[in-house]
Amino acid sequence: MQKAKINKSIVPANNVQRGRRCIFLVIMLCLAALTADAQDSTYIRVHFLYGSRPLKAFRETEPRWFGGILGGHAGIESVDNQVLNFIPHGRFHVVANKRKHGKYVVDSVRHFYSRLGGQHPDSAKKAIIVIPVTTQQKLRFDSIAAKYLDDAPYDYAFIGMRCGAATYEILAQLGIVERLSLLETVIAVPYPKKLRRQLLIEAAARGWTVVREEGTTRRRWEGD
């Protein structure tokens, strides 16, 4: 019986086709992974209003702000034009106690930068740090915000939690900064500049976007 002859020219062609299919499949999987990563990324913006005091020549027209040079304000924007921030509410406490006189609020960006009494928010010195977060981190932030707006978890006090420490505490829950106890947070972030400098260092290392606006020349502004 005559044996069937194998067409050897077909074998390499089949191998080439299989190789091409494998390469195509790998490319498609990589593109799918990149697309999934892109869909899973979003941003939060951490806003900083710099501390300041009027220059001598403008003391009659420029208001004094709480905290002066080491004052300022901090908050987190997750939804456009909605900045979550921690403010005093009721009688101000020098030392934190169980009677909570502080609350979380959501401000427009313009209102946020007028919180310290500035009549012209556009003339304030600002730094806005844009931090990429995952969908899970975004959902976690939304959950924290809803809870804290309903009932702030701590008192607002000069020796205690204020806007900078409160902002740090939320970022820590998102895994963006190191998680600390409330006492450690108060010690680490006594005013917003401490957190701002830390995030600016991270921004430089990680390539985060930083938006800056210089303030009016009628005031002396704190630096970084």
Disulfide bonds with the S-S distance in Angstrom:
none
